[in-house]
């Protein structure tokens, strides 16, 4: 955290400095006031004959002092705001940047709702903390200390009063902070929960409605909301004791000051004006203390939030960059060497076991197999979405762990199972694959992906805006946008992770044909369920329980592999017979 | 489905393009917003009254205490020291009452604020779950979330921290002015100059402040939207090495937010010093004129000292009001955004007929539908599904299959024509009833960050564990669940990186099975499931779907081959209808589709 603040040391120094200006002006003022009262109004040094000139000149001086004070105050506010906002902005940007660097397994540790809370709400709390500290806190402390010093200067006996009051206040503050601190961490966690319920409901609204769970969700929300509100109430109720306790301590001090003042005046040690000034100083101190209770709330909350943001900032990505920049002679070769894999934290369930396979440059390899047999996992290991548990994955004869992540992923284009569509135009969605691509390349990729035909029917073609979940596109259209994106990337390895499942067969067949014709040099890995999707591949790997059950061309497998035959039958046999072919 | 130009109206603050901040920027509405906020307080009028009462006592005490102070100081200056103890005792008593009431006041305002906020969040949420799907389809999810958290929280903070300050501020000003008038009307009138100055300054600053606070909340919503969208689509971001670009976009919004935030904060923090200045000028005026009056013997020293304390006291509430002013502005900006959602019309759920005896005959009669005016998706769509039938919809992507489902579930309503179940228009059937009897498995699986058990039982909370396992076995995910470390008690994560898309589909099929619906809709529900598993699920389904109607959308013809009726759609129209054999013999569109699949395999 400190390193973020260091950058703004100028502001951090300037803000309190101007604040000092403001406060010292504030402190000068009771002195001038007592002069106005004692000299001007009462005329104590002039045989009790008042002097209006003194009132007016001192009054004008006081206004001057106040203008300076006000200016200082505004400037101090400007610097404090600049510092806290810029500081928060830096952290926010870094936190988001960090999130965008986390591997999936670590991302999964935070929920989406929690990440959102941390990047927005928690950082706002941190900003408040900084602003309060360099402005409010400094001001309060200065007023507090200044008030005490001025009072002591009036008469040392008032010091006795302060000496009694201060330790009491200190104990109070420490007690409340200690009690409140853990509560704020809980509070933010409850906010996460609320955010999560919201997120699930907003993005899963169709399922909620389809199962008529509106009431159930409302109850779920009410629980989360209730917990959040109760925690918040807890905090507020705790702090509700703080102000009155401090108040009573200081008010008793006022009484004591008047008492002491009475005695001193009797002994002619101080003037009644001094007693008045002392009372003013005490109310100033009281004011400062009241503000401090507010500040302590902000600070405690900010500290709790700071911890949560730091959790993101200090998160070390478990998948670290390698050194290799990615220039290789071979282009498009993939090798799995005795790979075993289980998901982090689920070591007992092995997804891949001693898996070995070499894919040659330019080869089209298809992968089939039962749901959950590890097909997607296998292709996820190539761009290092996850790291192997044992063994090695080589791309172009280099271990993927040696690559710079960016370099490795530049070699690979992958269209995913869930075709993610972002809220922008179709064209921009496709251009994600290659931001430098021109209109022509864009259209070429879309044509190959068979997306052009439906894009043409849209009112604004490529410039048609699509919504976040892509609900304005059908499943097959989304997939084709995602495939266009992958093709546009022009990488040496192209992976379709079950990315054509929603395409009708005709479209799919055309897609593969176009792909073969236009991009023959790419190594293609196709994970699919349909025989039609895989039959033209150079080799088809049939996976079972994380290892290879069979491997060969469509014809070979039809002859040798009982599983493949079975899959074929499940899709083809009955229809084939009926049709008499 | 067609992309809608109307989306432009609701341009979601996401990545790029012109941003529409207009939907919440209606300055004239701020009075209405305040009134609606006030309505929330109306429900808690007892608590509010109690709060007001304690605030009143606190204010009376803090107005009365200085009076005693001045009496005490008068005693000192006049040398009547024997009176002092009595006065000081009274002061102590007042301070005691003051403290107790302050405590009560804080507690009341804490409870009040949390009650109001709880109610407001619940209202907002229950409105959101009842919003039509089309609204959520076209608005940034992150922004909606931001309204629920950031905006409501601003209101909450304001209510809990500022409400009593506001009350006591106003009361103190009234009380102080009253006291001053009582002590010396002439001096009191002078103090009014301070009030006038204050009001002018407040008005001027508030105008500038509000628009910036509004902008800030909108930007915060945008930021929320970006984070939500990018975190949910994180895999794609990573796969395309777009982290840097995404971060840059985020930074742009973040920088903008910072700029607006700085202006808003500077304005609100200038409020304090400016008020301080005005207030102290008032003080000097009082001292000068007070001195003048004293010199001329019009008032006593004690009254001046009291007046001076009052002048100070006068300053404090004004100063406080200035401090909380920014907060109030943020809260109003937030409330505007919250109410903007609450003003969206809810789903039409006007029907009331029951569906208990429905047999599941579905009739589409001359249905026309378009998501966006002028771009019709379904044209004169007619279809009759007999009870217990298994009907498949096939056709090129974008031919309107999912739209049929959207209409049947009443996620969207038809433009013209009607849809009937057992002869009753679905608009007349209670919406809950309709959906309760219709289970749907969607293209995109939605699972909740909860245990497997709760996810499955989502469709029917009262189902027994046996029934649940039965459903899981039928959808072939029982073994997979058993392999998980904690079985049915395993908590799924939202994004669920450790379950494959196929496995997630199996779980949502199990969920639909468990619902025991009269009508089952599978919209590409098995697209990521391998065909052998799918076949087994289908075999299991035969029993379950006896006497139930099912509607299946699939691209794999193997999925739908044994359907009673296959409907081939093209551009929103039915082009062919019949069972597998009939359609093959017809050698039409279905035959073509089938042959691509078949001939492909025959090489």
Interface residues (C-beta under 8 A of the other chain):
Chain A: X22 X26 X29 X33 X36 X37 X40 X41 X42 X43 X49 X50 X51 X52 X55 X56 X59 X60 X62 X63 X66 X67 X69 X70 X71 X72 X73 X74 X77 X78 X80 X81 X82 X84 X85 X86 X88 X89 X92 X93 X96 X97 X99 X100 X101 X104 X105 X107 X108 X111 X112 X113 X115 X116 X117 X119 X120 X121 X124 X127 X131 X135 X191 X194 X195 X196 X198 X199 X200 X201 X202 X203 X204 X205 X206 X207 X208 X209 X210 X211 X212 X213 X214 X216 X217 X218 X221 X222 X225 X226 X229 X230 X232 X233 X236 X237 X239 X240 X241 X243 X244 X245 X247 X248 X251 X252 X254 X255 X258 X259 X261 X262 X265 X266 X272 X275 X276 X279 X280 X283 X287 X294 X343 X346 X348 X349 X368 X369 X370 X371 X372 X375 X376 X377 X383 X385 X406 X409 X410 X412 X413 X414 X416 X417 X418 X420 X422 X423 X424 X425 X426 X428 X432 X433 X435 X454 X457 X458 X459 X460 X464 X465 X466 X467 X468 X469 X471 X472 X473 X474 X475 X476 X477 X480 X482 X485 X489 X498 X501 X502 X503 X504 X505 X506 X507 X509 X529 X530 X531 X532 X535 X536 X554 X566 X567 X568 X570 X571 X572 X574 X575 X576 X578 X579 X581
Chain B: X1 X2 X3 X4 X5 X7 X8 X11 X12 X14 X15 X16 X17 X65 X69 X72 X73 X75 X76 X77 X79 X81 X84 X88 X91 X92 X95 X96 X98 X99 X100 X102 X103 X106 X107 X110 X111 X113 X114 X117 X118 X121 X122 X125 X126 X128 X129 X130 X131 X133 X136 X137 X138 X140 X141 X142 X144 X145 X146 X148 X149 X150 X153 X156 X160 X161 X220 X223 X224 X227 X228 X229 X230 X231 X232 X233 X234 X235 X236 X237 X238 X239 X240 X241 X242 X243 X245 X246 X247 X250 X251 X254 X255 X257 X258 X261 X262 X265 X266 X269 X270 X272 X273 X274 X276 X277 X280 X281 X283 X284 X285 X287 X288 X290 X291 X292 X294 X295 X301 X304 X305 X308 X309 X312 X316 X347 X371 X375 X394 X395 X396 X397 X398 X401 X402 X409 X411 X431 X432 X435 X436 X438 X439 X440 X442 X443 X444 X446 X448 X449 X458 X459 X461 X476 X480 X483 X484 X485 X493 X494 X495 X497 X498 X500 X501 X502 X503 X505 X506 X508 X515 X524 X527 X528 X529 X530 X531 X532 X533 X534 X535 X555 X556 X557 X558 X561 X580 X581 X584 X592 X593 X594 X596 X597 X598 X600 X601 X602 X603
